[in-house]
Amino acid sequence: MTATVTGTADDVRTAVPAPVPARRRRRWRHRGAEAAWAYLLIAPTGLGLAVFYLWPVLQTGYFSFTEWGPFGGHEWVGLDNYRTLAADDEVLTALRNTVAYTLLGLLGIPLAVMFAALLNRPRLRGVSAYRALFFLPVVTMPVAVAMVWRWLYNGDYGLINYVLSLVGVEGPHWIADPATALYALVAVGIWTSLGYNIVIFLAGMQAIPREYYEAAAIDGAGALAQFRRITLPLLSPSLFFVSVLSVIGSLQLFDLVYVMGGSGQSARANPAFPRIQTVVHLFYDKAFYTNDRGYAAAIVMALLVLIVILTAIQFRLQKRWVHYG
């Protein structure tokens, strides 16, 4: 018996799937070529990030579960470093100092907003010169800044105490006095970051349409009301950006403490050092002075977790006060 095929020729043709149009195939090939070029162009940057950022983080995380010998070599100790970390008074003191420095450093944000508002005034002469002067500390090496301020803060021959002596005031030993050491560091930190924050805020203010201020002036709003009702709400994205960077940067403070406060024996000779030692400085001290690298890795990994948590909280809270558009 032979099989028979029923139906017309048109039915047979419609049963066969239509070929993919040549234009669609060319589009797919074009997209594939674009993706390949994109991956090729970002490959050097991606490789650099993986080698110099991602791999050190993973390696430090592994070392935080190890104990190192005095002549190198390490062995796995599990969570012992973290248990020691939780009960270490020195770590808690360094963490308290770091948090205090971070909170006090946030005072530089309203200060930068004030200077940016002054520089944003219409028909102000020399704006470019003012920007350059404010921005100079940002491009100066942190070690050079710390050395200059260490001389300025010197209690015996520093310029600050000399100026105070001209008006009959005896200045303290700013970095060696537990009552003033932390505030002296905060002042330097605010001074070094002020120029960067001013540039960010000034750019945000100049992006606000002038029509808003003109309409508010027609309605009778004064300069202060315009600043509170227009400038601050529309500047909130810049405020959020600067606050996130300020918190992250303050939690990683090291250069100023190392140069101005010392390290190792020189730091321990400073009576005010327990008031200014930060978490990153403690990490450096444990890793390169006492050679306890496993414990030092645990300290810096705990700091990393703290930074991630605080940054996540900031991103969560920004939905309540940051206005986009």
Secondary structure, 3 states (H helix, E strand, C coil): CCCCCCCCHHHHHHHCCCCCCHHHHHHHHHHHHHHHHHHHHHHHHHHHHHHHHHHHHHHHHHHCCEEECCCCCEEECCCHHHHHHHCCHHHHHHHHHHHHHHHHHCCHHHHHHHHHHHHCCCCCCCHHHHHHHHHHHHHCCHHHHHHHHHHHCCCCCCHHHHHHHHCCCCCCCCCCCCCCHHHHHHHHHHHHHHHHHHHHHHHHHHCCCHHHHHHHHHCCCCHHHHHHHHHHHHHHHHHHHHHHHHHHHHHCCCHHHHHHHCCCHHHHCCCCHHHHCCHHHHHHHHHHHCCCHHHHHHHHHHHHHHHHHHHHHHHHHHHHHCCCC
